[in-house]
Amino acid sequence: MLQRLFWNPAWNDALFVVSCAERIALGRTTHSINEIETRVRRDIHAAGKGGQAGTFKFRLVFVHHDGGQRVEDVVFLSDPASVGDPI
């Protein structure tokens, strides 16, 4: 249990992606956008869809509740990115 506290690559990577999303929401940063695009591209290839030519976009949606209603705010919509080869 103590080792997982310090060594958990999957959790660390997820935390890094959340940090990138927060930085994008505060003000677009090319580095953070590129990091998320790289991970999306890897997921596309891992799902076996990488052989298809095309582009993709990602969006950041922040969800909160206001007066008992679920509210979704789209805070960022990326430009199209090429599926290309995984990096």
VEXKOL-24496 format. One record per residue (C-alpha): residue number from 1; residue in three letters; x, y, z. Coordinates in Angstrom, 2 decimals, always signed. Layout:
VEXKOL-24496
{NUM, ALA, {X, Y, Z}}
...
END
This chain:
VEXKOL-24496
{1, MET, {+0.00, +0.00, +0.00}}
{2, LEU, {+2.81, +2.40, +0.89}}
{3, GLN, {+4.57, +1.66, -2.41}}
{4, ARG, {+1.39, +2.51, -4.40}}
{5, LEU, {+1.29, +5.87, -2.66}}
{6, PHE, {+4.56, +6.82, -4.39}}
{7, TRP, {+4.61, +4.51, -7.44}}
{8, ASN, {+1.41, +4.42, -9.43}}
{9, PRO, {+2.13, +5.28, -13.07}}
{10, ALA, {-1.49, +5.11, -14.27}}
{11, TRP, {-2.70, +7.44, -11.52}}
{12, ASN, {+0.21, +9.81, -12.06}}
{13, ASP, {-0.56, +9.97, -15.78}}
{14, ALA, {-4.27, +10.63, -15.12}}
{15, LEU, {-3.34, +13.38, -12.69}}
{16, PHE, {-1.03, +14.92, -15.30}}
{17, VAL, {-3.87, +14.97, -17.88}}
{18, VAL, {-6.17, +16.68, -15.37}}
{19, SER, {-3.45, +19.24, -14.74}}
{20, CYS, {-3.14, +19.84, -18.50}}
{21, ALA, {-6.91, +20.32, -18.77}}
{22, GLU, {-6.86, +22.85, -15.94}}
{23, ARG, {-4.05, +24.78, -17.61}}
{24, ILE, {-5.98, +24.85, -20.89}}
{25, ALA, {-9.08, +26.14, -19.08}}
{26, LEU, {-7.07, +28.94, -17.50}}
{27, GLY, {-5.45, +29.99, -20.76}}
{28, ARG, {-4.53, +27.96, -23.78}}
{29, THR, {-1.08, +26.46, -23.57}}
{30, THR, {+0.33, +24.69, -26.59}}
{31, HIS, {+2.19, +22.17, -24.44}}
{32, SER, {-0.95, +21.05, -22.59}}
{33, ILE, {-2.97, +20.81, -25.81}}
{34, ASN, {-0.22, +18.71, -27.42}}
{35, GLU, {-0.04, +16.40, -24.41}}
{36, ILE, {-3.77, +15.67, -24.48}}
{37, GLU, {-3.75, +15.24, -28.29}}
{38, THR, {-0.90, +12.73, -27.94}}
{39, ARG, {-2.87, +10.66, -25.43}}
{40, VAL, {-6.05, +10.75, -27.54}}
{41, ARG, {-4.04, +9.69, -30.59}}
{42, ARG, {-2.55, +6.75, -28.62}}
{43, ASP, {-6.04, +5.71, -27.49}}
{44, ILE, {-7.30, +5.81, -31.09}}
{45, HIS, {-4.46, +3.54, -32.19}}
{46, ALA, {-4.90, +1.22, -29.19}}
{47, ALA, {-8.58, +0.81, -30.15}}
{48, GLY, {-7.50, -0.37, -33.60}}
{49, LYS, {-8.75, +2.73, -35.39}}
{50, GLY, {-5.29, +4.09, -36.20}}
{51, GLY, {-5.17, +2.73, -39.73}}
{52, GLN, {-7.94, +5.06, -40.74}}
{53, ALA, {-6.93, +8.43, -42.13}}
{54, GLY, {-8.63, +11.37, -40.60}}
{55, THR, {-8.70, +13.94, -37.88}}
{56, PHE, {-10.11, +14.25, -34.40}}
{57, LYS, {-11.02, +17.00, -31.96}}
{58, PHE, {-11.28, +16.97, -28.21}}
{59, ARG, {-13.25, +19.21, -25.92}}
{60, LEU, {-13.11, +20.01, -22.25}}
{61, VAL, {-16.47, +19.99, -20.53}}
{62, PHE, {-16.69, +21.05, -16.91}}
{63, VAL, {-19.75, +19.67, -15.14}}
{64, HIS, {-21.29, +21.19, -12.04}}
{65, HIS, {-24.65, +21.39, -10.31}}
{66, ASP, {-26.55, +24.65, -9.97}}
{67, GLY, {-29.77, +24.59, -7.98}}
{68, GLY, {-30.10, +20.85, -8.39}}
{69, GLN, {-29.61, +21.05, -12.16}}
{70, ARG, {-26.65, +19.49, -13.93}}
{71, VAL, {-24.83, +22.15, -15.95}}
{72, GLU, {-22.19, +21.36, -18.58}}
{73, ASP, {-19.86, +24.15, -19.70}}
{74, VAL, {-17.71, +23.55, -22.79}}
{75, VAL, {-14.58, +25.49, -21.91}}
{76, PHE, {-12.40, +24.40, -24.81}}
{77, LEU, {-12.78, +22.83, -28.26}}
{78, SER, {-9.56, +21.85, -29.98}}
{79, ASP, {-8.65, +22.42, -33.58}}
{80, PRO, {-8.69, +19.28, -35.78}}
{81, ALA, {-5.62, +17.09, -35.26}}
{82, SER, {-4.40, +14.33, -37.54}}
{83, VAL, {-4.82, +10.74, -36.34}}
{84, GLY, {-1.41, +10.01, -37.91}}
{85, ASP, {+1.04, +7.72, -36.16}}
{86, PRO, {+1.10, +7.36, -32.37}}
{87, ILE, {+3.92, +9.21, -30.70}}
END
